[in-house]
Amino acid sequence: MQWLTKNLDWKLASLGLSILFWVALTADPPVITSISVPVQFKNIPTDLEVSSDLLDKVQLEVRGPSGKLTPASLSETSVVLDLASVVRPGEKTFPIQEASIRLPTGVVLEHSTPDQVRLHFEKRTVREVPVEIRFAPPPKGYTVVSSRAEPARLRILGPESRVHEIATVETDRLDLSGVVDAASFSVQAYTSDPHVRFEASGRVRVIIVVRKSDGSEN
């Protein structure tokens, strides 16, 4: 047994160094990768709207163990901007920092492109606008004598300035090629500004009446 206990301190130290060396060699080495992630928002003000164009994705450069930088590990990564500090209309800039990014444990942010987002906030406004009916020509020899939408007006809402720029909302272009009397269509109305939406569904019923044109019967 003497050979086992002889120079025990040195033997234990050598064993410890061997273990550390093995761990260093087998440990997951850190790497850097670039990923595109979505931008999300929380604590959105109930009476304000974002009137500027929204950034939907940012490019992140992240560093961490290679095993944690796989597509599966990073699939839930996103930038979450907290809008709780926004209480009135105007501009506000939000830095993109590690604290606002959902990253796997052990993964850190190196750089973000862009590294900040500026948003413009306006009062939320509701306004009623008329529905513009769009249709293709009826069959040859026929003419449209009346058309109406039910409801004739729809309520839209969104950022104040953008809502007031919209004079009408319009239907899809209706095909009248087979219509020779009265026809009814259920159709979705459309707003030209993506920041503006309908208060309800935006769906309308369109009634169109066509008749033979004068002089078409010979």
Backbone torsions as a table, in degrees:
resi	resn	phi	psi	omega
1	MET	NA	-15.7	-175.4
2	GLN	-63.8	-35.0	-178.8
3	TRP	-68.0	-23.6	178.3
4	LEU	-75.4	-35.9	-176.2
5	THR	-92.6	-13.0	-179.9
6	LYS	-66.7	130.2	-178.4
7	ASN	54.2	42.0	-176.2
8	LEU	-59.9	-39.5	-179.3
9	ASP	-60.4	-43.5	179.4
10	TRP	-64.9	-40.0	-178.4
11	LYS	-65.9	-41.3	178.7
12	LEU	-66.2	-39.5	178.7
13	ALA	-63.8	-41.5	178.9
14	SER	-64.2	-40.4	178.5
15	LEU	-63.0	-43.4	179.5
16	GLY	-62.1	-43.1	177.8
17	LEU	-63.7	-37.0	178.9
18	SER	-64.4	-40.5	179.2
19	ILE	-65.5	-44.9	179.2
20	LEU	-61.5	-40.6	179.1
21	PHE	-63.8	-40.6	179.6
22	TRP	-66.1	-42.2	179.0
23	VAL	-63.1	-40.7	180.0
24	ALA	-63.3	-36.1	-178.8
25	LEU	-75.5	-34.1	-174.7
26	THR	-96.2	-10.7	-178.8
27	ALA	-64.3	152.0	179.2
28	ASP	-68.2	113.5	-176.6
29	PRO	-71.1	143.6	178.4
30	PRO	-72.3	142.1	177.9
31	VAL	-136.1	167.3	177.7
32	ILE	-119.4	136.5	178.0
33	THR	-140.8	163.9	-179.8
34	SER	-117.6	133.2	-178.9
35	ILE	-136.0	150.4	174.5
36	SER	-101.0	124.6	-175.1
37	VAL	-128.3	154.3	179.5
38	PRO	-74.9	155.1	174.5
39	VAL	-104.6	126.4	179.6
40	GLN	-120.1	162.4	-177.9
41	PHE	-128.8	145.1	175.2
42	LYS	-133.4	162.5	-178.1
43	ASN	54.3	48.7	-179.6
44	ILE	-72.1	130.5	179.8
45	PRO	-59.4	140.0	-176.7
46	THR	-78.0	-21.4	-176.3
47	ASP	-112.7	9.1	179.9
48	LEU	-123.7	157.4	178.6
49	GLU	-131.3	148.7	173.9
50	VAL	-84.0	118.9	-178.6
51	SER	-98.6	-14.4	177.5
52	SER	-83.4	162.6	178.3
53	ASP	-65.3	135.4	-177.5
54	LEU	-88.4	136.2	174.1
55	LEU	-82.8	120.0	-176.1
56	ASP	-94.8	-19.3	179.8
57	LYS	-144.4	151.6	172.4
58	VAL	-131.0	158.6	178.6
59	GLN	-101.3	122.3	-179.5
60	LEU	-111.0	137.7	170.1
61	GLU	-105.8	116.2	-174.5
62	VAL	-123.8	155.3	-179.3
63	ARG	-127.7	141.1	178.4
64	GLY	174.5	-179.5	177.3
65	PRO	-58.1	140.0	-176.1
66	SER	-58.1	-32.0	-179.3
67	GLY	-68.1	-18.3	179.9
68	LYS	-102.5	4.4	179.7
69	LEU	-110.8	24.4	176.5
70	THR	-79.6	157.6	177.8
71	PRO	-54.5	-37.7	-179.7
72	ALA	-66.8	-41.3	-178.6
73	SER	-68.1	-31.3	-176.0
74	LEU	-96.9	4.4	-173.1
75	SER	-64.3	-26.1	-178.8
76	GLU	-95.9	4.0	-178.0
77	THR	-69.8	134.9	178.5
78	SER	-157.5	159.0	173.0
79	VAL	-96.7	125.1	-178.9
80	VAL	-116.6	110.8	-179.5
81	LEU	-94.9	127.8	-178.6
82	ASP	-91.7	117.6	-177.8
83	LEU	-97.1	15.3	-176.4
84	ALA	-61.0	-26.6	-177.8
85	SER	-80.0	-7.4	-179.0
86	VAL	-86.1	115.7	-177.3
87	VAL	-125.5	-5.5	-179.1
88	ARG	-150.7	162.0	178.6
89	PRO	-61.1	153.5	178.6
90	GLY	137.5	-172.2	-179.9
91	GLU	-96.3	146.8	173.9
92	LYS	-148.8	135.8	-179.6
93	THR	-104.2	133.4	-179.5
94	PHE	-116.7	118.2	175.9
95	PRO	-72.9	145.9	175.5
96	ILE	-95.6	104.6	-176.6
97	GLN	-119.5	167.0	-178.7
98	GLU	-59.6	-32.3	-179.4
99	ALA	-65.1	-22.7	-178.6
100	SER	-99.8	10.8	-177.4
101	ILE	-118.4	132.8	175.8
102	ARG	-85.6	104.7	-178.5
103	LEU	-120.5	149.6	175.1
104	PRO	-62.5	153.0	177.5
105	THR	-57.7	131.9	179.7
106	GLY	92.5	-6.6	178.7
107	VAL	-105.5	133.7	-177.4
108	VAL	-123.7	156.4	179.3
109	LEU	-84.3	130.9	173.3
110	GLU	-96.8	-44.5	-176.0
111	HIS	-164.0	150.3	176.5
112	SER	-126.1	140.2	176.9
113	THR	-127.7	110.9	-4.1
114	PRO	-72.7	170.8	-179.5
115	ASP	-104.3	8.4	174.2
116	GLN	-159.2	157.4	-179.2
117	VAL	-130.1	129.5	176.9
118	ARG	-109.5	127.1	-179.2
119	LEU	-119.8	146.9	176.2
120	HIS	-111.1	127.5	-177.0
121	PHE	-110.7	139.6	176.2
122	GLU	-132.5	164.7	175.9
123	LYS	-64.4	143.2	173.8
124	ARG	-76.7	130.1	-176.0
125	THR	-127.3	142.3	175.3
126	VAL	-114.8	136.5	-178.3
127	ARG	-147.2	147.6	178.6
128	GLU	-101.5	130.6	-178.3
129	VAL	-132.4	153.6	179.4
130	PRO	-73.0	155.3	176.9
131	VAL	-94.2	124.7	176.6
132	GLU	-94.2	122.7	-178.6
133	ILE	-89.7	127.4	178.5
134	ARG	-115.0	133.2	179.2
135	PHE	-149.2	152.8	175.1
136	ALA	-79.6	162.2	-178.1
137	PRO	-59.7	146.3	175.5
138	PRO	-72.9	177.5	178.7
139	PRO	-56.9	155.6	179.8
140	LYS	-58.6	133.4	-179.1
141	GLY	92.7	-1.3	179.8
142	TYR	-119.9	156.7	178.1
143	THR	-138.3	150.4	177.9
144	VAL	-80.1	122.4	-179.6
145	VAL	-101.2	-21.1	176.5
146	SER	-161.4	151.9	175.6
147	SER	-153.9	141.2	178.0
148	ARG	-151.0	152.9	177.4
149	ALA	-112.1	142.1	176.3
150	GLU	-125.9	111.4	-1.4
151	PRO	-74.0	158.9	-179.4
152	ALA	-79.4	-18.9	-179.4
153	ARG	-133.7	147.5	179.4
154	LEU	-127.4	151.2	178.7
155	ARG	-93.9	129.0	177.4
156	ILE	-116.7	156.6	176.9
157	LEU	-145.8	156.1	-178.5
158	GLY	162.3	-162.7	177.5
159	PRO	-59.8	139.4	-172.4
160	GLU	-51.1	-52.0	-175.3
161	SER	-64.8	-37.3	-177.5
162	ARG	-74.6	-35.9	177.9
163	VAL	-63.1	-41.9	-177.8
164	HIS	-73.8	-12.0	176.2
165	GLU	-82.2	-14.3	-177.2
166	ILE	-93.4	117.9	-179.0
167	ALA	-89.8	-35.9	179.4
168	THR	-144.6	163.1	166.6
169	VAL	-114.7	154.3	-172.7
170	GLU	-126.8	155.1	175.0
171	THR	-86.6	166.3	168.0
172	ASP	-64.8	159.0	179.6
173	ARG	-72.4	121.9	-175.7
174	LEU	-86.2	140.4	180.0
175	ASP	-88.9	113.2	-179.8
176	LEU	-105.2	14.5	-173.8
177	SER	-61.7	-27.0	-179.9
178	GLY	-108.4	12.7	-176.6
179	VAL	-96.8	123.4	179.4
180	VAL	-126.2	7.0	178.1
181	ASP	-146.6	-115.2	176.3
182	ALA	-110.8	145.7	179.8
183	ALA	-143.9	149.4	179.5
184	SER	-121.6	137.3	-179.0
185	PHE	-129.1	139.4	169.9
186	SER	-104.1	120.5	-170.7
187	VAL	-142.8	152.0	178.1
188	GLN	-89.8	132.1	174.7
189	ALA	-79.3	165.5	-172.4
190	TYR	-136.3	136.0	172.5
191	THR	-106.1	139.3	-174.9
192	SER	-77.4	-15.4	-177.8
193	ASP	-105.8	120.9	-179.0
194	PRO	-65.3	-16.3	178.3
195	HIS	-81.8	-11.6	-176.9
196	VAL	-109.2	136.6	-177.9
197	ARG	-135.1	170.2	178.9
198	PHE	-84.4	144.1	177.5
199	GLU	-67.3	-36.4	175.4
200	ALA	-111.9	-146.0	-174.2
201	SER	-76.1	-27.7	-176.6
202	GLY	81.7	9.6	179.8
203	ARG	-91.0	138.9	-179.1
204	VAL	-132.1	159.8	173.3
205	ARG	-105.6	127.8	-178.1
206	VAL	-113.2	127.6	176.9
207	ILE	-112.6	123.6	-178.9
208	ILE	-124.6	134.9	178.5
209	VAL	-118.9	128.6	177.1
210	VAL	-120.4	150.6	177.6
211	ARG	-137.4	161.9	176.2
212	LYS	-65.1	139.3	-179.8
213	SER	-72.0	153.1	176.2
214	ASP	-59.7	133.5	177.3
215	GLY	82.5	8.1	-178.3
216	SER	-87.7	-13.2	-179.8
217	GLU	-98.4	109.2	178.2
218	ASN	-140.3	NA	NA
